[in-house]
Amino acid sequence: MIRTRSFYDQSNMIAQYKTHIWGNTEYQNGAIFHAAASELAKLDRLQKHYVNALSITEESAFMSYNFAPPSLRRDIGILGFLHKRVLGKCHEAIRHMFPFMLVCLP
């Protein structure tokens, strides 16, 4: 995709990445969340390389294009998953996999 940057502006290049890459790197977010830090760093470097090739900083990509770093997206995704479980807006199998635990405080 970087080779096509002469045909698109930064906004369209970010949209292309979101469309074609994010789906492939995040479809099993819950499974890769528990991977080793060295393996997760490979996914982070992929996006960092892309942003650098577009001559923008990661901070400006996040602020201007809502293009968050993969590590932040993973954390938000897992928190969203747990939030849906607490609200009961999930599949019945997920409810059985993650039952509520009653904690008795002294």
Stockholm file with secondary structure:
# STOCKHOLM 1.0

chainA/1-106         MIRTRSFYDQSNMIAQYKTHIWGNTEYQNGAIFHAAASELAKLDRLQKHYVNALSITEESAFMSYNFAPPSLRRDIGILGFLHKRVLGKCHEAIRHMFPFMLVCLP
#=GR chainA/1-106 SS CGGGGGGSCHHHHHHHHHHHTHHHHHTTHHHHTTSCHHHHHHHHHHHHHHHHHTTCCHHHHHHHHCCCCHHHHHHHHHHHHHHHHHHTCSCHHHHHHSCCCCCCCC
#=GC SS_cons         CGGGGGGSCHHHHHHHHHHHTHHHHHTTHHHHTTSCHHHHHHHHHHHHHHHHHTTCCHHHHHHHHCCCCHHHHHHHHHHHHHHHHHHTCSCHHHHHHSCCCCCCCC
//
